[in-house]
Amino acid sequence: MIKISKKQIGYSFLTILGVLCFVYICSISRSQLSQQGAKRFSGDGQHYAQISSFFTQDSTINESNINNYRSSVQKSLEEASLKSKYANARLWVDCYSGKAKVKVIKGKTTEDVTMIGVGGDFFLFHPMTMLEGYYFSSNDVMKDRILIDKEVAWQLFGSTDVVGMNVQVGSKTCVVAGVFELSEDKATKNAVGKTPMIFAPFEMLSEGTGSGTAGSGATSAGTADGGTSNGGNSNSAPIRCYEILLPNPVSGFAKQIILKNVAGVDLTSTTSSEIDLDALKVEILENTNRFSFVRLLETMKSVGTRSMHTKPMEYPYWENVARAKEDLAIIFLRLMILIFLFPAIAIVGWGWRRFKQRKWTLKRLKRVIEEKAEAKKKKKWEEMKYEKEKSIN
């Protein structure tokens, strides 16, 4: 019968606990679909980066600025001689969003909701769990299709089977394209709040469909720091988040492009230490491999300060969820490091004790090595002597 000591049981338990921490961190990473755009888009063999730009509440970024960003990004990629391997395939994609508080009306029933106005390929970045229906597209002509969450569907219709039904959003009649369901985990519930949510084309924010909280009276801005662009609409709603998937042939390439073309920071002529980040009206974040162990270790260093807001900025709910999940993953990463540190310390301690109890010294070891080397030389010399005598005879 094999005897198992208490130490072996303890080490086995710690190992299992450490593996469970590792699995849980991996499960957190897999659950954050909004942070995995680069992985989903890397089908042509190129490395991609997902970059998010969050604008402050006093910035006035609108769709005119997005068009300027797109032109500048495309020019930068052409200058770098980057192109897709497939004919007629897009090399990069982007999306943008803002939000407002609105009322959704069906008959005599009114529901206060948060409307997320989206443009570009938003649902490529943020795949939703659809209970009924389908996504709307930025290519739609009418711009009147919306997604509603299941709570809104039940409050207005008493069912989720409502695709094709009409509702009133502010002053606009809209068609329900689909019904979605958000995750039921605590982080998502805290980030979203108690107000239900709908997704609508960004044009509905610009048309003043919201209650005015979307940023009425915003003026056009050419860059994130408030410069002026041509052709801006003085009544357009401000964009709070701009996201992009770009080729990233070398680490940091994509982020440099966004820093230059969105934040107006050219790292080729300045260093990151010379940038006054607090003066910028935008925060640039690279989401790629956000939940990898290397990135989590880097984020761990700033846990004490990264939650401090030094700008008038409100993150979208998916970013708040990601940050909450990051904090949770860091807790388990620390626990995993401590768990595996105990066996490592024990192994080092065992090795030190064996070293202290050794019956050999460095001098003796040196002498043994020299004796073996001498014996090998002697044996070789005797073999050569034997072969020589044999050839003479």
N, C-alpha and C positions, 0 to 999 in steps of 0.2 A: 504493500500500500504506500502510495506517494504521500509524503508529509509536506504540507503547505504551511509555511510560517505566516505569522501575522503581518510581517513586512511585505511578503509577496502578495498577500491579499490586499494590503493597503496600496501597493504600487499598481496592482491590477485595477483597483477601483479608480485611482487617479487617472490611469491611462484611458479607461472607458469614459470617464467624465471629460477628459481633454478631447477625445474623439467626438463626443456629443456636442461640445462647444464648437468644434470645427464644422460639424455638419449643420449646426444651427446658423452659424455665420454664413455658410454657403446658401442655406435656404432663404435667409434675409436678402442676399444678393439676387437670387433667382426671382424673388417676388417683386422686385422693383423694375417692372417693365419699362417705366418712363426713363430709366437710367441706362437702358440697354440698346438704344437706337444704333450706336456705332456697330455693335455686334450683329444686329439684324441687317444692317445696310452693307456689310463688308462682303457681299456676294461676288464681287468681281476680282477678288484676290488682293485688293488694296487695303491698307490699314486706314481706318477712319477714326475720327474724333467727334464726340458730341460736345458742343459748346453752348452754354446758356448765358444769356445777357439779361440781367435784372436791372430795370431802370427805377430811379427814385421817384417819389410821389410828386416832386416839383419839376420833373423832366417832362417834355412835351413831344415825345416821339410818336409819330403817326405813320400811316401807310406810305406817305411820300418819302419818309426817311428809309423805310424798308426797301423801297425801290432803289434808293441811292446805295444802300448797303449791298444789295444784290449785284448792282453794276460793279461796285468796287471789288467785291469778293471774286466775281467772275474774271475781272481784269487781273487780279493777283494770281489766280490759278493759271490763267493763260500765260502770264509772265514766267511762271514756274514750269511751264510745259506739261501740265497735268491734264490728262483726258481719260475718259472711260475706255475700257477694252472692248466694249460692245457698241455697235452702231446705234445711233439714236437714243442711247441710254443717258440718263441724267448723271452727272458726276457728283452732284451735291443737292441737298434738299434743305428747306428751312420751314419754320412756322413762327407765328407770333400770336399774342393773346393779350386781352385786357378784361376787365370785369366791371359789372354794375349791379346794383340792386333793382329788381324790376318786379312787376306784378303779372302773374299769368292768370288769365280769366277764361273760364268755360261756363257759359250760362250765368248762374247766380253765384258760382263758386270762384273765389279769388285766393290765390296762393302767392305769398311773398317768397321770392327765390333769388339766388345769386346766379346771374347770367355770365358765363364765360364766353366772351366773343373771341372767335379763333379765325385765323387765316393761314394760308399755305397748307402744308401737309401735316396738320396738327395731329391727326389720329395715327399717322405713321410713328410719331414720337410717343404718343400717349394712347396705346390700344386700350379700349374699354371692354368691359364684360357686358355684352349686349344680350338682353333678355328677349327683345323683339326688334325687328327692323334692321337698319343699316346706317352707316355714317353718311353725312352730307359731304359735299365736296366744294372746294373753293371755285371750281369751274361751273357750278350751278348758275343758271341764268337768273332765276327769280330771287335767289338769296333769302328764301323764306322758310327753309326746312330747319328744324331744330331737333336736338336730342333732349329728352327729359329723364330724370331719374325715377326709379320705381315709386318713390314716395309721392312725387308730383302726380304720377299716373293714377295712383290709388285715390289721392285726394280729389282729383278733377273728374276721373272717369270711373273709379271703383274697379279698375282692371288694368293689366299691363298690355292687353291686346288692343292697342290704340293707334297703331301705325296708319297714317293717312288721315287721322282726325285733325280738325282745325282747333286752334286755341288763339286767344288774343294775348300778345306779349306787348304790354304798354299800349301803344296805338296801332300796332301792326298785327295783321292776321297771319298766323304761321301754321305750317303743316308739320305734324309730328313724324319725323323720319325714323325714329327708333327710341327704345327705352333701355337705359343702361342701369347697371348696378355697381356701386362703389364697394370697395373692400370693407368688411365689417371689423377689421382690426382696430385697436385702440388709437394707434397713431393717425390713421385716416380719419376716424371720427373726430378726433381733437383738431386736426388740421382743417377739416371742412366746416365743423361747427354744426349747429342745429338747423341752420337754414338749408333747405333742399337746393338742388343745383340743376341748371340746364346749360346746354352748349348751343351756341348760335353762331351764324356767320358774323365776322367782325364788322361788316357793314351795318349791322343792326345797332351796334354801339355808336358808330359814326353818324347814323341817322337820328340819334337822340331817342332811341327806343327806351333807354334806361330812364331812371328817375332823376338823373342829373349827377349821380355819384361817379359816373364813368369819366368825368373830367371835362365837362362842358366849358367852352371858352378857351380850350387849349390852343396854343399857336404852334405853327410848324417849326420843327427843329432839324437842322442839317446833321448834327452829330449829337452824341450822348451828352455832351457838355453844354448843350443849349444853343448851338449855332443855327443860323437860318438857312433854309433850303428854299428853292424855287418851286412854285406850284403847290404849296401846302394849303390845306383846307383849314381855315381858322376855327371851324366848328367840329373838326374830327376828334374822336376820342383818343386818349393817350394809350400807347402800347406799354405794358408793364413787363413783358417777357418776350425775348426774341431768341429762338433756338435754331441751331444749324448743325448739319452733319457734313463734315468736310474730309477730303483725303488728308491723311497725316503720315506722309512718307517717313518723316523723322520726328522724334518726340518734340512736342512744343510748336511744330510748324503751323498747325491749324489755329492754335490759340493766338499765335503772333499775328495771323491774318485778321482775326476778329478784334484783337487789341488795336490794331492799326486802323481798320475800316469802320469799327463801331465805336470804340472808346477814344480813337484819335491818338493812340500811344504807339509810336514806332520804336520797337526795341532794337532796331538796327542802328539807330542814332542816339539811343539813350539806354541806360541800364535800369533794371527793375528797382534798384535801390533809390534811383533818382525820381521815381514816379510818386507823386502825392496822391495815393489811392483815395483818400478822404475827399479830395477836391473833385473827383470824377463823379458824375451823376449816373454811373452804371457800375455794376459788379459783374465781372466776367468769371465764369466757373466752367472748368472742364469736367464733364460727367463721366468720361471714358474710364472704365475700370475703377469706378468710384468705391466699390466694395471689395477690391483686391486687398490682400493683406499688407502690401507695401503702402497703398494709399491710406488704409486705415491707420497704419503706424504713423504716417505723416500727419493725418488729421488728429491723432491722439495728442500730438504736441500742442495743438491749439485749442483743445477742448475748453480750457478755462476762459478763452477770449472770443472764440468764434460765435458764441451766442450773444455777444454784446453788439447792439445795433448802433453804429456811429453815423448812419444815414437815415433819412426819412424814407424807408423802403419797406414794402410789404411783399414777402415772397408768395408765389402762387401755392396752392395747397399741395401740389405734387412735390415741390421743393421742400416744404415743411415736413412732409411725410418722409422724404429721403433723409433729411437731417435727423429726424427722430430715430429712424432705423439705423443711421450711422452711429448715433450715440449708443444705441442698444448693442450694435455689433462690436463697438469698442469695449463695452463692459465685458462681453464674453471673450473678446480677444485678450484682454488683460487677465481674465480668469484662466484662460487657456495657457497663457505664458507662465503664470504662477504655478499652475498644475504641473506643467512639464519641467518647471524649474526645480521642483522637489526631487524627482528622480535624477536630474542632472547633478544637483548638489550631492546627492547620495553616492552617485558613481564617482564623482571627484573625491569625496571623502574616503570611499573604499580604496581608490587608487593611492591616495596619500598614506593611508594606514599600511597598505601593502608595501609601499616604498619605504616607510619608516621601519618595517619589520624585515626588510631584506637582509639576506645573508651575504650579499656581495657588495663590493665597492667599485668605484670607477677604476681604481688602479688594478684591481683583480680582473675586472672586465677587459681592460686594456691588455693585460698580460695574457689572458686566455685567447684574445684575438690574435696577438702576436705569435703565440705558440701554434695556433692553427695555421697561420700564414707560413710559419717556418716549416711545419710538417708538410704542407702542400708543396713548398719549394723542394724539400728533401725528396719527396716521392717523385716529383717530376725529374729531378736530377738522376735518381736511380733508374728511372725508365729510360732516360737518354743514354746512360752508361750501359744498360743492358742491350739496347738496340745497337750501340756502337760495337760492343764485343761480339754480338751475334753477326754483324756484317763482316768483321775481321775473320772469324772462323768460317 
